């Protein structure tokens, strides 16, 4: 069987790391299959895929298409001006987008796939337009659709071109169903985690050196947020929670991650966060590592992992990876994130955006070594049960094989 994967970016965000694990697991389970990847930009995703034996290349998006996104119009403070600007952006992307579509259609035809698997909103739409008429198309939906004013319309309008959708949580499934109704077959499959890489034993990153800081005093608790720089990931909530604790317990905070994507207006700049930390009086207790190629080593260096998303999380890969590393994770419990943890057993939880509650959770864990160990051990056990890649393959393979058989 030939499977072609379409991804809009070449960087290694959570969606791309999940895709790599999926492709690796499928390749191991079906070594005679031919797996191909086309990305909308060059980047480490291409090289990692090639290392897995996958035929991978980039067909770079035109700049107008790469920078286009409706996050600003979808955000809670979105307004009519943002929506008008977004509409203008789609118009500017039109002509280059048509040329890109022709290139993508030719590349897919040359591959002659039995299944097309898209991973990202732009590729969901482009894949729907570019696929051969008799080739099954799977949309892997990893984000909420309804909150995106333009993309939700495009997804609904093109759902008849899609054979099936895979979603990463029950929450995302309900959201997609509210947009597309019953016209789209939906399979709910939780993301997997490489439990051999994300585990309590292994290399530990020197977060202080990466942040350009001296090592903290003995007894300092290291607490970090591991995320892209997307504004809804809650960096401000994290910094404000640290500010409430600066005189109560010896802490050092770490912002782990960098700006990965090209979409305009959706990400913090490190300079913004530094200014915010200075205003809060915590500039000397927060380090910024930038993008880390080995997130498992960064997680192992922490005593506490914080998930701070201010919007419902579709799944929460950083949560699952923190759990797999045996770390106590504090979870902003909404959306898919609420499905993958058991409060006060394998994680502590709080309501999104509640700075006081997050500070209380950090203080509780920072003050109790035994509680950190207990929750961390329970988290690892839960990860082994919920996120093993063999479970992922066992749920995805029947979808591929069933669709390909029906199309034959």
N, C-alpha and C positions, 0 to 999 in steps of 0.2 A: 504494500500500500504506500502511496505517496501522500504526505501531509505537508501543506505549506502554511507557515505561520506569518501573519502580518502584524507588525508592531510599529506605532508611529514614531518612536524615539530610539536612539542608540545608547542612551545612558542606562544606569543601573538603579532605577528606583524600585520600590517594592513590587510593582506590577511586572517589571522586567525580571527581577530575581525569581518571582513566582513562575514566570514563563520558562526561565532557564531550568528550574527544577522539574517542571512538567516535561519539557523536551528531553532532558536527561533521563528521566524515569521511563518515558515512553520508549526512548531508544534502547534502554537496558532491557525492557520487557519484550520488545519486538525488534531485535537487532537486524532483521531483514527488511524492515521498513525504510523508506527514504524520506528523511525529514529535511525541510527547507525553511529558511527564514528570510524575509525581506523586512528591513527596517526603514523608517522614513528619515534616518540620519545616521551618519557614521558614529562610532563610539564603542565603548568596551563590551556592549551587548554582542556586537558582531564577533569580536575576538573570542569571547567566552563560548559562544555558540560553535565556532569553528573548532575550539579545543574539545568540544563534545562530539566532534565528528559530523556536525550538521553543516550542510551547505548554506552559507549565510552571506548576504550582501546587502548593501544599502542602495536604495533609490531615493536620494535626498529630496525631501519636500521643498518646494519653492518657499522663499522666506515668508511671503505673505500667508501661506498655509501653515507653516511651522509655528508662527507667532500667534495664530488665531486661537482664541478660546473664549468660552462664555462664563468663566468663573466670576468675573466682575459683575456681570449681569445677573448671575445666579445667587450671589451673596446676599445676606439678609439686608445689607444696606444698599443693594443695587437700586438703580433708578432709571428713569426713562432715557436719560442722556447716555448711560452706559449701554442700554439696549440698542439705541440708535447707532452708537459707535460700533457695536458688535455687528449690526446689520451691514454697516458700511465695510467692515472688515471682510465679511463673507463676499461682498461684491468685489472688493479688490482681489480676493483670492480666486475669483471665478475663472478667468482666462488661464492663469498658470495652473489652476486646479484641473482644468480639462486636459491640458497637455500632460500633467502628471498621471491622470487617470489612464490615458492611452499607453503610457510607458508601463504602468502597473499591469494593465490588462495583457500587454504583450509578454511580460515576465511570467505572469501566471500561466498563460497559454503554453509557454515553452516548458514549464515544469509539468504540465498535464496532471494536476493533483487529483486525488480521489476525494480529499477533504480539504477545505480552507478553514483555518482557525484564526480569527482576528482577536487582537488584544489591545484595545484602546479605541476611544470614540471615533477619532478621525478614520482609523482603519476599518471600523465597523461599517461606516458609510461608503468609503472607497471600495472596500471589499465587496459590498453588496452590489455596487455598480460595475465592478470589474470582473466578477466571477463568471465563468462559463455557465451557460443555462442549466446544464445537467450536473453541476458539481455542488454537493452539499456545502453549506456555509454555516459555521458555528461562530456566534458572537460570544466571546468571554467577557461578560459584564462584571467589572470589579468596582464600579462606582455607581452612585445614585444617578438616575437619569432624570427623574421628574423635576429636580431642582434646577436643571439647566434649560433655560427658556427656549433656546434655539435647537440644541441637540435633542431634546425630548421630542420635538416636532419631527426632526429628521429620522430619529429612531422609529417613531410610530409610522411615519410615511413609508419606511423601507423595511418594516418588519416582515412583509410578505415575501421579500427577497431572501430572508434568512431562514434556514432550515431548523435551527435549534439554538437556544442560548444556554450557556453555562454561567451560573452566578455563584459568588463566593460566600453568600450567607442567605439565610431565610429573609432577613431584612431587605436585602437587595432584590430578592425574588419578588417580594410583595410590591416593592417600588416599581420594578419593571412591569409587573402585571397591571399595575394601575395606569401605566402609560400605553401598553400594547394590548391590554385585554386578553382574550383567549386566542388571538391569532398567532401567538408565538409559543412554541414548546419550550419549557424552562426546566433545566436540571440544576439543582442546588448541590454544589460540591465545594466544601471548605478547602482553602489553600493548604498546601503541604509545606513542611519545613524539613530541610536537610538535617536530620537529627545527629548525623555523624559530625557535621561541621558545627552546628549550634548545640553545644553540650557544655557541661560545667568544666570540662578539662580541655586544656589547649593553651595556645599562646594568648598573652594578655597585652593589649595595646598600652603604650605609655601616653595616656591622654594629656598629661601635664606638658610633656615635651611637644606634643602635637599642637597644643594650645599656646605654646610659648610662655609657659609658666613654670615656676619652681614647684617642687613637690610640696604638698601641704604638710602641716604638722601631724605627728602621729595621732591616731584616733579620729582623724577627720573622715566623715562619711561621704563617699562619692555618690552623687545622685545625678542622673543624666536623662535627657530627652533624646531619643534616637529617631530622627524623622527627616524628611525633605524639608525645605524651607517654605513650604506652602503656608499661607497665612492662617488657614483653619487648623493647622496642626498644634496650635496653642502655645507657641513660644512665649507670648506675653503672659499668659496664665502661669506658666512655669516660673518665669522671672519674678512675677509678683508674689508667688508662693514662697520663693526663696527669700525675698525681702522681709517677709513676715517672720522668718526663722533666723535671721542673721545674728541675733544676739541670744538665741536660745540653745543652739546645738552647733558643734563644729561641722560645717558642711562645705563642700565644694561642688558646684553645679557645672555640668558640661552640656553644651549644645553640640550634638554629634550629627553631622550631615551637612549637605551643601545644596545650593540651588542647582537643580538638574535639568529642568525643562525650559523650553523657549517661549512658552505662552506668556504674554505680557500681563502684568498687574497681579499675578497670582502668588508671588513669592516675596519673602523678606530678603533684604540684603543684610549681611552681617553687620554693616555699619549701623543700620537701624536698631538692631538688637543691642549693640554696644551702647548706643545713645540711651536706649531705654533702661539698660542696666545701670548706667551712670545716674540717671534721674532717680532710680530706686535705691541708690547707694550700695549696690552689690557688684560693682564693676570688678572688684578685686577678688571676688569669690566665684566668678563664672569664667569658664574657658570655652573656646570655640575651636573645634578640631577641624572643621571643614569636612569634605567628603572623605570617608574611610572605606577603602576597598574591601576590607575584611571586617564587617560589622560584628561578627561573633567575637572577635578579639576585643572590640570596644565594649561590648556588653559584659564580657567576663571581667573587665576592669572596674565595673560599677558595683556598688553595694545595693543600689535601688534603681530600678528603671521606671521612668515616668512616661505615661501616655497621657497627653493633655489636649487632645482634639476638641475643638469647640463646637464642631458639627458632628452629627452621628457618623460613626466610622463604618464604612462598608464591611470591613473584616477586621483589620488591625494586625498586619504582619509583624510589626515590631513587638506587639504584645506576645504573639506566638513564639517569636524568636527569643525574647527575653525569658519566657517560661521555659523554653527548651534548654537555655543556658543555666537553668536552676536559680534564677534571680527572682526576688519578690518584685512584682510589677504592680504599679498603681494605675488603675484604668479609669478613664473617662467613659462611663458606662452608658452607652447609647448605641443604637443600631446593631450592626453585626458584632461589635465588641462585647455587647452584653450576652451574646450567645456562646462565647468561647471561654469564659471564665466563671468560676464559682466564687462569689464574694466571700471574703474572710476565710477561704479555704486555700485556693491557689492564687489569689490576688486580693488586693484591697481596691475598693471602688469608690467613686464619687461622681456627682452630677457634672456634666460638661460646663466649663467656665466658672465653677465655684472655687475661687482662689482660697478661701478660708478652709474649705473641706480638703483641698489638695494639700495645703500646708499641714493640716492635722494628720493626714495620712503619712506624709513624709516624716513628721516629728515622731509619730508612733513607731515607725519602722527604724528610724535613726536611733531611737532610744532603747531598742530592744534587740540585742543580737540573736537571741533564741527565736524570736518571732520571725526575723529575717530568714534564719535557717529553715524553720518549719514551713513557711510559705514557699520558699524557694524549692524545697524538696517536693512538696505537693505540686508545684508548678511543673517541674520536670516530669513527674509521673503523668500528669494530665496531658502534657505535650506528646509523650510517647503514645498515649491512647488516641488523641484527637488529630494529630498533625503528621503522622507517619506517611512517607511518600508512597508506600505500597498501597495504603488506603486510597490515595489520590489516583494512582494508576488503575486500581480496581474499579473505580467509579467512572473514569474517563474512557478507558478502552472500549467498554460496551457501547458507548455513545458513538465513537468513531466507527466501529465495526457495523453497528446497526444502520447508521446513515449511509455508509458506503455500500452495504449490501442492498438497501432499498433503492439506491440510485443505479445499481448495476443493471 
